[in-house]
Amino acid sequence: MGVTTETFFRPAEVARERVNLPATLFNRCLLALNHAATRHAFIPIRSMQYQAIIDESEIIFVDNQGYAVSEGQGGRLIVLPWDVALRSTRDSLTAPVPIEIIYYNSQGHEIHRRLMSEFPKALDRYEAIQREARGESVTASVLPFRPA
């Protein structure tokens, strides 16, 4: 099994919002991460042409079609992250999970709304594939984006 390194750029933040994720969705993210061969779980969201990358402190969503170069380094721009650092404040596994959504553009609310519909379906497909086969290990690097 090989390891691939992917690079992601974090654009300038426009706004933040605190919301609650349903416990079932968050717990499924933790399961995907716990079963990953590395510190990241990569979940394709084909219906949106996005990819979710889950790690212990955040879940980032990137556009698979978008590519950027900053200071000679190429990678994908993060479209929307969910900062899950607040999760330690929940009282049980069935309680909603407080998160912060970080917006990088004016379409962030619409993107989040659509992710709440499409991301669980993508997790369904990912879980089915994981039960049947082993995937390639992937690691992630998140860098600040400095437009040229």
MIVEXGU-884515 format. One record per residue: x, y, z of N, C-alpha, C in turn. Coordinates in steps of 0.2 Angstrom, whole numbers, padded with zeros to 4 digits, always signed. Example, Ala and Ser with C-alpha at 12.3 -4.5 7.8 and 13.67 -1.06 7.14 Angstrom:
<nodes>
+0066-0028+0039+0062-0022+0039+0066-0016+0039
+0064-0011+0035+0068-0005+0036+0064+0000+0039
</nodes>
This chain:
<nodes>
+0004-0006+0000+0000+0000+0000+0004+0006+0000
+0004+0011-0005+0007+0017-0005+0004+0023-0002
+0008+0028-0001+0006+0034+0002+0006+0040-0002
+0001+0043-0003+0001+0049-0008+0000+0055-0003
+0004+0061-0005+0003+0067-0001-0001+0072-0005
-0006+0075-0002-0010+0080-0006-0009+0087-0002
-0010+0092-0006-0009+0099-0003-0015+0103-0004
-0017+0106+0002-0023+0110+0001-0022+0117+0004
-0025+0122+0001-0023+0129+0003-0030+0132+0006
-0028+0136+0011-0034+0139+0015-0034+0146+0013
-0040+0148+0010-0041+0155+0008-0042+0160+0014
-0042+0166+0012-0044+0171+0018-0051+0170+0020
-0052+0170+0027-0058+0169+0030-0063+0175+0029
-0069+0174+0028-0074+0179+0027-0078+0180+0033
-0080+0174+0036-0085+0174+0042-0084+0167+0045
-0087+0167+0051-0088+0160+0055-0095+0160+0058
-0097+0154+0059-0104+0153+0062-0104+0146+0066
-0106+0147+0072-0107+0141+0076-0114+0137+0075
-0113+0131+0074-0119+0127+0072-0118+0120+0076
-0123+0116+0076-0123+0109+0078-0124+0104+0073
-0119+0099+0073-0120+0094+0068-0124+0088+0071
-0128+0085+0068-0131+0079+0071-0126+0074+0073
-0127+0071+0079-0122+0066+0082-0121+0060+0077
-0126+0058+0074-0125+0052+0069-0120+0054+0064
-0120+0060+0061-0116+0062+0056-0109+0062+0058
-0108+0066+0064-0101+0067+0067-0098+0060+0069
-0102+0055+0072-0100+0049+0074-0097+0045+0068
-0101+0045+0062-0099+0042+0056-0092+0045+0054
-0091+0051+0054-0085+0054+0053-0079+0051+0057
-0080+0051+0063-0075+0048+0068-0074+0041+0066
-0079+0037+0064-0078+0030+0063-0073+0030+0056
-0075+0034+0051-0071+0034+0045-0064+0035+0047
-0063+0040+0051-0056+0042+0053-0052+0037+0057
-0056+0033+0061-0053+0028+0065-0051+0022+0061
-0055+0021+0056-0053+0015+0051-0048+0017+0046
-0046+0023+0045-0041+0026+0040-0034+0023+0042
-0031+0022+0037-0024+0019+0038-0019+0025+0040
-0021+0031+0039-0017+0037+0041-0021+0041+0045
-0019+0047+0047-0022+0052+0051-0028+0056+0047
-0029+0054+0041-0034+0057+0037-0039+0052+0034
-0045+0054+0033-0050+0050+0029-0052+0054+0023
-0052+0052+0017-0053+0055+0011-0060+0052+0009
-0065+0057+0008-0072+0054+0006-0074+0058+0000
-0075+0055-0006-0077+0058-0012-0084+0060-0011
-0086+0066-0013-0093+0068-0013-0095+0069-0021
-0096+0064-0024-0096+0064-0032-0102+0069-0034
-0107+0069-0031-0113+0073-0033-0111+0081-0033
-0106+0083-0029-0104+0090-0029-0097+0091-0032
-0094+0085-0034-0087+0086-0037-0082+0088-0031
-0084+0087-0025-0080+0089-0019-0077+0082-0016
-0072+0084-0012-0069+0079-0008-0069+0081-0001
-0071+0077+0004-0071+0079+0011-0064+0075+0014
-0061+0079+0018-0055+0076+0021-0056+0077+0029
-0056+0072+0032-0058+0072+0039-0051+0071+0043
-0050+0075+0048-0044+0074+0053-0047+0075+0060
-0043+0075+0065-0045+0075+0072-0048+0082+0074
-0046+0087+0070-0048+0094+0072-0053+0097+0067
-0053+0095+0061-0058+0098+0056-0060+0093+0051
-0065+0095+0047-0067+0092+0041-0067+0097+0036
-0063+0096+0031-0062+0101+0026-0066+0098+0019
-0068+0103+0015-0071+0101+0009-0068+0105+0004
-0065+0101-0002-0062+0104-0007-0065+0103-0014
-0065+0107-0018-0067+0106-0025-0062+0102-0029
-0064+0096-0031-0060+0092-0035-0058+0095-0042
-0061+0100-0044-0060+0103-0051-0055+0109-0050
-0055+0112-0044-0051+0118-0043-0044+0116-0041
-0039+0120-0044-0032+0119-0043-0029+0126-0042
-0024+0127-0038-0021+0133-0037-0014+0132-0036
-0010+0137-0037-0002+0137-0036-0001+0143-0032
+0003+0142-0026+0005+0148-0022+0012+0146-0020
+0017+0151-0021+0024+0151-0020+0027+0144-0023
+0025+0143-0029+0028+0137-0032+0025+0130-0030
+0020+0130-0025+0017+0124-0023+0010+0123-0026
+0008+0118-0028+0002+0117-0031-0003+0113-0026
-0009+0114-0027-0014+0111-0023-0021+0113-0024
-0026+0111-0020-0033+0112-0020-0035+0117-0015
-0039+0122-0017-0042+0127-0012-0047+0123-0008
-0047+0125-0001-0052+0123+0003-0058+0127+0002
-0064+0124+0001-0070+0128-0001-0074+0129+0006
-0074+0125+0011-0077+0126+0017-0075+0121+0022
-0073+0123+0028-0071+0118+0033-0076+0118+0039
-0076+0113+0042-0080+0112+0049-0075+0111+0054
-0074+0116+0058-0069+0116+0064-0073+0112+0070
-0070+0106+0071-0074+0102+0076-0070+0102+0083
-0066+0107+0084-0063+0108+0090-0067+0108+0096
-0073+0111+0095-0078+0111+0101-0082+0105+0103
-0080+0100+0100-0084+0093+0101-0083+0091+0108
-0078+0093+0111-0076+0090+0118-0082+0093+0123
-0086+0098+0121-0091+0101+0125-0097+0097+0125
-0098+0092+0121-0104+0088+0121-0104+0083+0127
-0110+0081+0129-0111+0077+0135-0111+0069+0134
-0114+0068+0127-0115+0060+0126-0114+0059+0119
-0113+0053+0117-0112+0051+0110-0119+0053+0105
-0124+0054+0109-0130+0055+0105-0132+0063+0105
-0128+0067+0108-0129+0074+0108-0126+0077+0102
-0130+0082+0099-0127+0086+0094-0120+0089+0095
-0116+0089+0090-0109+0091+0091-0108+0099+0089
-0106+0103+0093-0105+0110+0091-0099+0111+0087
-0100+0114+0082-0094+0115+0077-0094+0123+0075
-0089+0125+0072-0088+0131+0068-0088+0130+0061
-0092+0133+0057-0091+0133+0050-0087+0139+0048
-0082+0139+0044-0078+0144+0042-0079+0146+0035
-0082+0152+0033-0084+0153+0027-0078+0157+0023
-0077+0155+0017-0071+0158+0013-0074+0162+0007
-0081+0162+0006-0084+0166+0001-0092+0167+0002
-0095+0171-0002-0102+0172+0000-0107+0166-0002
-0104+0161-0005-0109+0155-0006-0108+0150-0001
-0105+0151+0005-0103+0146+0010-0110+0144+0013
-0115+0148+0014-0121+0145+0017-0124+0140+0013
-0125+0141+0006-0128+0137+0002-0124+0130+0001
-0117+0131+0001-0113+0125+0001-0114+0121+0007
-0114+0124+0013-0115+0120+0019-0122+0116+0019
-0127+0120+0016-0134+0117+0016-0134+0111+0011
-0130+0112+0006-0130+0106+0001-0126+0100+0004
-0120+0102+0008-0116+0097+0011-0120+0093+0016
-0125+0096+0019-0129+0092+0024-0133+0087+0021
-0135+0088+0015-0139+0083+0011-0134+0078+0008
-0129+0080+0005-0125+0075+0000-0119+0072+0004
-0116+0075+0009-0111+0071+0013-0113+0065+0016
-0119+0064+0019-0121+0058+0022-0121+0052+0017
-0124+0054+0011-0124+0049+0005-0117+0047+0003
-0112+0052+0003-0105+0050+0001-0102+0046+0007
-0104+0047+0013-0102+0042+0018-0105+0035+0017
-0111+0035+0015-0114+0028+0014-0110+0024+0009
-0108+0028+0003-0104+0024-0002-0097+0023+0000
-0094+0027+0004-0087+0026+0007-0087+0020+0011
-0092+0020+0016-0092+0014+0020-0093+0007+0017
-0097+0007+0012-0098+0001+0008-0092-0001+0004
-0088+0004+0001-0082+0002-0002-0077+0000+0003
-0077+0003+0009-0072+0001+0014-0073-0006+0016
-0079-0008+0017-0081-0015+0019-0078-0020+0014
-0078-0018+0007-0076-0023+0002-0069-0023+0000
-0065-0017+0001-0058-0017-0001-0054-0012+0003
-0048-0012+0002-0043-0008+0005-0041-0003+0000
-0041+0004+0002-0039+0009-0002-0031+0011-0001
-0029+0016-0005-0022+0018-0005-0022+0024+0001
-0017+0024+0005-0016+0029+0010-0014+0035+0007
-0017+0041+0010-0016+0047+0008-0015+0052+0014
-0010+0057+0014-0009+0062+0019-0011+0068+0016
-0012+0073+0021-0014+0080+0018-0009+0085+0021
-0008+0091+0018-0005+0097+0020-0009+0102+0019
-0011+0107+0024-0015+0113+0023-0010+0119+0024
-0010+0123+0018-0006+0129+0018-0010+0135+0017
-0007+0141+0020-0011+0147+0018-0010+0149+0011
-0015+0151+0007-0015+0153+0000-0013+0160-0001
-0008+0161-0004-0005+0168-0006-0006+0169-0013
-0011+0172-0016-0012+0173-0023-0005+0176-0026
-0004+0174-0032+0002+0177-0035+0001+0184-0038
</nodes>
